[in-house]
Amino acid sequence: MSFPWTEEELRARVGAAVQSYWSARGGQAGKQKAGGIVTDAGTRSEVTGGQHLKGFTGLLCDLISSAGYQSSELRFKSGVELPGFYRPTKQWDIVVVRNGRLCAAIEMKSQVGPSFGNNFNNRTEEAVGSSTDLWLAFREGLLGVQQPWVGYFFFLEDAPASTKPVKLASSVFSPDEVFRGTSYRDRYEILCTRMVLERNYNAAALITSERDSGGAYDEPSSALGVESFCRALFGHLIGCA
């Protein structure tokens, strides 16, 4: 079974998902304002509805279906809780099961401004913590005996605050020099690259886009590109018994 899309078809699908993302961001904020909800601060009102990444979820679900998986084997709205080691369960964004085997689990996150600094640390802790929790649960036999494919998908707003170099905060010991002179976009690239190198995740994808991009997007690293991510997932699923 061959990969279902050409490079051009995949880019078109990703562009449509990007456009859907920005529409959902703006739409969710508008709904809360219209409903008189004023408790959310900054851009938080744009994400509390939970629909902003549905375009990317749809893309990955279409890919999984193309690999021969039925709707009963693909979970993305409910039934996505998996056992953990440090906690009873954790909800993943997409879970694929077949014949009682966990074939794949995917974590999907995004960030827009203005608080890139605080959110970067939070996203880092979440990403590393979730993967560590899952792999320890697998070691303990809580996820079956066949190794699953675990992916991390991240969407970042391309904005001046995310692309300009950031000064390193003071520290008791000197930080890794790789972070010196980096932007938050650079740091997300380092994070995703290192999580794959350290086998926290089998693959990671990182894409960026300006808020008024009209669906245009960029991939800071070809190794973290959507096509590489999708092909790795597709290849694993084809071989999943």
C-alpha positions as CSV (number, residue, x, y, z in Angstrom):
1,M,0.0,0.0,0.0
2,S,1.5,3.3,-1.1
3,F,1.3,6.7,0.6
4,P,-2.1,8.2,-0.4
5,W,-1.1,11.8,-1.4
6,T,1.4,13.5,-3.6
7,E,3.6,16.3,-2.1
8,E,1.3,18.9,-3.7
9,E,-1.9,17.2,-2.4
10,L,-0.4,17.0,1.1
11,R,0.6,20.7,1.1
12,A,-2.9,21.7,0.0
13,R,-4.4,19.7,2.8
14,V,-2.0,21.2,5.4
15,G,-2.8,24.7,4.0
16,A,-6.5,24.1,4.4
17,A,-5.9,22.9,8.0
18,V,-3.8,26.1,8.7
19,Q,-6.7,28.2,7.4
20,S,-9.1,26.3,9.6
21,Y,-6.9,26.8,12.6
22,W,-6.9,30.6,12.3
23,S,-10.7,30.7,11.6
24,A,-11.3,28.6,14.7
25,R,-9.0,30.8,16.8
26,G,-10.9,34.0,15.8
27,G,-14.3,32.3,15.9
28,Q,-13.9,31.0,19.4
29,A,-12.9,34.4,20.8
30,G,-15.9,36.0,19.1
31,K,-18.3,33.4,20.5
32,Q,-17.2,34.0,24.0
33,K,-17.5,37.8,23.6
34,A,-20.9,37.4,22.2
35,G,-21.9,35.2,25.1
36,G,-20.8,37.8,27.6
37,I,-17.8,35.6,28.9
38,V,-15.1,38.0,30.0
39,T,-13.0,35.8,32.4
40,D,-10.5,34.7,29.8
41,A,-7.3,36.7,29.6
42,G,-5.3,37.5,26.5
43,T,-5.7,34.9,23.8
44,R,-6.9,32.2,26.1
45,S,-10.5,32.7,25.0
46,E,-9.4,31.5,21.5
47,V,-8.4,28.1,22.7
48,T,-10.8,27.1,25.4
49,G,-13.3,25.8,22.9
50,G,-11.0,23.0,21.9
51,Q,-11.7,23.1,18.1
52,H,-8.7,25.0,16.8
53,L,-6.7,21.9,15.7
54,K,-9.6,20.0,14.2
55,G,-8.3,20.6,10.6
56,F,-5.0,18.8,11.5
57,T,-6.9,16.1,13.3
58,G,-9.0,15.5,10.2
59,L,-5.9,15.3,8.0
60,L,-4.3,12.7,10.3
61,C,-7.5,10.7,10.6
62,D,-7.8,10.6,6.8
63,L,-4.3,9.3,6.6
64,I,-4.9,6.6,9.2
65,S,-8.1,5.6,7.3
66,S,-6.0,5.4,4.1
67,A,-3.8,2.9,5.9
68,G,-6.7,0.5,6.2
69,Y,-8.1,1.4,9.6
70,Q,-11.8,1.4,10.3
71,S,-13.6,4.0,12.4
72,S,-13.8,1.5,15.3
73,E,-10.0,1.4,15.4
74,L,-9.5,5.2,15.2
75,R,-10.3,7.4,18.2
76,F,-10.1,11.1,18.4
77,K,-13.1,12.5,20.3
78,S,-13.7,9.9,22.9
79,G,-12.0,6.7,24.0
80,V,-8.6,8.4,23.9
81,E,-7.6,7.8,27.5
82,L,-4.4,5.6,27.9
83,P,-2.9,4.3,31.2
84,G,0.0,6.2,32.7
85,F,2.7,5.3,35.1
86,Y,2.6,8.4,37.3
87,R,-1.2,8.9,36.9
88,P,-4.1,6.6,36.2
89,T,-4.8,7.8,32.7
90,K,-4.0,10.6,30.2
91,Q,-6.0,11.8,27.3
92,W,-4.2,11.7,23.9
93,D,-5.5,13.6,20.9
94,I,-5.5,10.6,18.5
95,V,-5.4,6.9,19.4
96,V,-5.2,4.0,17.0
97,V,-6.0,0.4,18.2
98,R,-6.2,-2.9,16.4
99,N,-6.9,-6.3,17.8
100,G,-6.3,-5.1,21.3
101,R,-3.0,-3.5,20.4
102,L,-2.1,0.1,20.7
103,C,-0.8,1.0,17.3
104,A,-0.3,4.8,17.7
105,A,-0.9,7.7,20.0
106,I,-0.5,11.3,18.9
107,E,-0.2,14.5,21.0
108,M,-1.2,17.7,19.3
109,K,-0.5,21.2,20.7
110,S,-0.2,24.8,19.5
111,Q,0.8,28.2,20.8
112,V,0.0,31.8,19.8
113,G,1.2,35.0,21.4
114,P,1.7,37.0,23.4
115,S,3.1,34.9,26.3
116,F,5.6,32.7,24.3
117,G,8.1,32.5,27.2
118,N,5.8,31.1,29.9
119,N,4.0,28.9,27.5
120,F,7.2,27.4,26.1
121,N,8.2,26.1,29.5
122,N,4.7,24.7,30.0
123,R,4.6,23.0,26.6
124,T,8.1,21.5,27.2
125,E,7.1,20.0,30.6
126,E,3.8,18.7,29.1
127,A,5.5,17.1,26.1
128,V,8.3,15.4,27.9
129,G,6.1,14.4,30.8
130,S,3.4,12.8,28.7
131,S,5.9,10.7,26.7
132,T,7.8,9.6,29.8
133,D,4.6,8.6,31.5
134,L,3.5,6.6,28.5
135,W,6.7,4.7,27.9
136,L,7.0,3.8,31.6
137,A,3.4,2.5,31.4
138,F,4.5,0.5,28.4
139,R,7.5,-0.9,30.3
140,E,5.2,-2.0,33.1
141,G,3.0,-3.9,30.6
142,L,0.0,-1.5,30.8
143,L,-0.1,-1.0,27.1
144,G,0.4,-4.4,25.7
145,V,3.6,-6.1,24.5
146,Q,4.0,-4.6,21.0
147,Q,5.6,-1.2,20.9
148,P,3.3,1.6,19.7
149,W,4.2,4.6,17.5
150,V,4.1,7.9,19.4
151,G,4.0,11.3,17.7
152,Y,4.1,14.9,18.7
153,F,2.5,17.6,16.4
154,F,3.0,21.3,17.1
155,F,1.7,24.4,15.5
156,L,3.3,27.8,16.4
157,E,2.3,31.3,15.5
158,D,4.9,33.0,13.3
159,A,5.1,36.5,15.0
160,P,7.8,39.0,15.9
161,A,7.7,37.8,19.5
162,S,8.2,34.1,18.5
163,T,11.0,34.8,15.9
164,K,13.2,37.4,17.5
165,P,16.2,36.2,19.7
166,V,15.5,36.0,23.4
167,K,17.9,36.7,26.1
168,L,18.8,33.7,28.3
169,A,17.4,34.0,31.8
170,S,19.8,34.1,34.7
171,S,20.6,30.6,36.1
172,V,22.6,29.1,38.9
173,F,24.6,27.2,36.3
174,S,25.2,28.1,32.7
175,P,22.5,26.9,30.2
176,D,23.3,24.8,27.2
177,E,25.0,27.1,24.7
178,V,22.7,25.8,21.9
179,F,20.0,28.0,23.3
180,R,22.1,31.2,23.2
181,G,20.7,33.8,20.7
182,T,17.7,31.7,19.9
183,S,14.1,32.7,19.4
184,Y,11.1,30.7,20.7
185,R,10.7,29.3,17.3
186,D,14.3,28.0,17.4
187,R,13.7,26.6,20.9
188,Y,10.7,24.6,19.7
189,E,12.8,23.2,16.9
190,I,15.4,22.2,19.4
191,L,12.8,20.7,21.7
192,C,11.2,18.6,19.0
193,T,14.5,17.5,17.5
194,R,15.8,16.4,20.9
195,M,12.6,14.6,21.9
196,V,12.9,12.5,18.7
197,L,16.7,11.9,19.3
198,E,15.9,10.8,22.9
199,R,13.1,8.6,21.7
200,N,10.4,10.4,23.7
201,Y,8.5,10.4,20.4
202,N,9.0,8.4,17.2
203,A,8.4,11.5,15.2
204,A,7.6,15.2,15.7
205,A,6.2,17.8,13.4
206,L,6.7,21.6,13.7
207,I,4.9,24.1,11.5
208,T,4.6,27.9,11.8
209,S,2.2,30.3,10.3
210,E,1.3,34.0,10.5
211,R,-2.1,34.9,11.8
212,D,-3.2,36.5,8.6
213,S,-1.5,34.0,6.4
214,G,-4.5,32.8,4.4
215,G,-3.3,29.2,4.8
216,A,0.4,29.8,4.1
217,Y,2.8,28.1,6.5
218,D,6.5,27.3,7.0
219,E,8.4,24.3,8.3
220,P,11.6,25.3,10.2
221,S,13.2,21.9,9.7
222,S,12.7,19.3,7.0
223,A,13.3,16.6,9.6
224,L,10.2,18.0,11.5
225,G,8.1,18.5,8.4
226,V,4.5,17.3,8.1
227,E,5.4,14.9,5.2
228,S,8.1,13.2,7.2
229,F,5.7,12.9,10.1
230,C,2.9,11.5,8.0
231,R,5.0,9.0,6.1
232,A,6.5,7.7,9.4
233,L,3.0,7.2,10.9
234,F,1.6,5.7,7.7
235,G,4.6,3.2,7.4
236,H,4.2,2.1,11.0
237,L,0.4,1.6,10.6
238,I,0.8,-0.5,7.5
239,G,3.0,-2.9,9.5
240,C,0.8,-2.9,12.6
241,A,-0.8,-6.4,12.9
